[in-house]
Amino acid sequence: MEIEKKPSSDNGYFYQPKSPFKRYWQVDLWKNLFSKLLNFNPGDDHIKLLQNLRESFQDYLCTNPQLIKKLKQLLAKQRTSLCSA
């Protein structure tokens, strides 16, 4: 992934991915993830940041049972593939 440095409104800068997100992705979810991780302030609480990111993904997955079912299927397929290699 290529990233770019952009000026921010507070006369600083921030990093973001160069390529736009695909329209079928959950754009807000992924923008938040990359924004927080690429622009992490070392003085901030990294544990709290990671917990918040995890919760946002859990909330998204839990709102749609089909996503959970699909994820379980993909994980089972991956496990089978790894175990047979």
C-alpha positions as CSV (number, residue, x, y, z in Angstrom):
1,M,0.0,0.0,0.0
2,E,1.3,3.4,-0.9
3,I,0.6,6.3,1.4
4,E,0.8,10.1,1.0
5,K,1.5,13.0,3.3
6,K,-1.3,15.6,3.2
7,P,-1.5,19.0,4.9
8,S,-4.1,19.3,7.7
9,S,-6.2,22.2,8.8
10,D,-4.0,22.7,12.0
11,N,-0.9,23.5,9.8
12,G,0.4,20.0,10.4
13,Y,0.1,17.0,8.2
14,F,-1.5,13.6,8.1
15,Y,-0.9,10.3,6.2
16,Q,-3.5,8.5,4.2
17,P,-3.6,5.7,1.5
18,K,-2.9,7.0,-2.0
19,S,-5.5,4.8,-3.7
20,P,-9.2,5.4,-3.0
21,F,-11.1,2.6,-1.3
22,K,-13.4,0.4,-3.4
23,R,-17.0,1.6,-3.4
24,Y,-18.3,-1.8,-2.2
25,W,-16.0,-1.7,0.9
26,Q,-17.2,-0.2,4.1
27,V,-15.4,3.0,3.3
28,D,-15.9,4.8,6.7
29,L,-14.8,1.7,8.6
30,W,-11.5,1.4,6.6
31,K,-10.8,5.1,6.4
32,N,-11.1,5.3,10.2
33,L,-8.7,2.3,10.6
34,F,-6.0,3.6,8.4
35,S,-6.3,7.2,9.6
36,K,-5.9,6.1,13.2
37,L,-3.0,3.7,12.5
38,L,-1.1,5.9,10.1
39,N,-1.4,9.0,12.2
40,F,-1.0,7.5,15.7
41,N,0.4,9.9,18.2
42,P,3.0,8.2,20.5
43,G,1.6,10.0,23.5
44,D,-1.8,8.5,23.0
45,D,-3.0,5.3,24.6
46,H,-2.4,2.6,22.0
47,I,-4.4,-0.1,23.9
48,K,-7.5,2.1,23.9
49,L,-7.0,2.9,20.2
50,L,-6.8,-0.7,19.3
51,Q,-9.8,-1.6,21.5
52,N,-11.9,1.1,19.8
53,L,-10.9,-0.1,16.3
54,R,-11.7,-3.7,17.3
55,E,-15.1,-2.6,18.6
56,S,-15.9,-0.7,15.4
57,F,-15.2,-3.9,13.3
58,Q,-17.1,-6.1,15.8
59,D,-20.1,-3.8,15.7
60,Y,-20.1,-3.8,11.9
61,L,-19.9,-7.6,11.8
62,C,-22.5,-8.2,14.5
63,T,-25.1,-6.0,12.6
64,N,-25.2,-8.5,9.8
65,P,-25.5,-12.3,10.6
66,Q,-24.7,-13.1,7.0
67,L,-21.3,-11.6,7.4
68,I,-20.5,-13.8,10.4
69,K,-21.7,-16.9,8.5
70,K,-19.5,-16.0,5.5
71,L,-16.5,-15.3,7.7
72,K,-16.8,-18.7,9.4
73,Q,-17.0,-20.3,6.0
74,L,-13.9,-18.5,4.7
75,L,-12.0,-19.4,7.9
76,A,-12.9,-23.1,7.6
77,K,-11.8,-23.1,4.0
78,Q,-8.5,-21.5,5.0
79,R,-8.0,-24.0,7.8
80,T,-8.6,-26.9,5.4
81,S,-6.2,-25.4,2.9
82,L,-3.4,-24.8,5.4
83,C,-3.8,-28.2,7.0
84,S,-3.6,-30.0,3.7
85,A,-0.4,-28.3,2.6
